[in-house]
Amino acid sequence: MTDNKTASAKSDATKTENLPETTTKETLPPSPLHTDHGSTLIAEQVVQKIAGIACREVPGVHAMGSTGRRMLSSITDRIPGSTTNVSNGVQVEKGERQCAIDLSVVIEYGYSVVEVANKLRETIIDAVEYGTGLEVVEVNVQVTDVYIQGEDDHDDDQSDQVAGQRKNTELS
């Protein structure tokens, strides 16, 4: 009987010897945002603006955001002294060291959606990682429309006519 207890104790010791060592303190990879001298915190709006500016640099991107958001932006752009919202169509989920970015874009007709989406990912990852030090884990691109040249010109003329009619009606 003692032989069975000894054999069992030896097999238990062998099992624990083969287990990897675990530490109670998790070690995180080094980050330019966390140093021995302090930490740097970056707001989501900063990442949104950098991604929005980078997105506008990619050939084939006509506009950013959903139809309603683009309409609201076009109205606010007409107000004297207003500024252009460069983060329109950009959503960011940010942690301490990483972020994920979701884009909503309109592609110009004649460009490959796949090529534009890949170029968007490449450009935005480079810009955000360089500008913030955050690791970009994913960039999701949602193409909401295809812009055909001359299509919006007609819509703008109609909206100007409607605005003129409202103004004339208000003055009467």
PyMOL commands that set and color helices and strands:
alter all, ss='L'
color gray80, all
select helices_A, chain A and resi 2-18+44-56+67-77+113-132+151-171
alter helices_A, ss='H'
color red, helices_A
select strands_A, chain A and resi 34-35+38-39+61-64+90-94+98-108+135-147
alter strands_A, ss='S'
color yellow, strands_A
deselect
rebuild
show_as cartoon
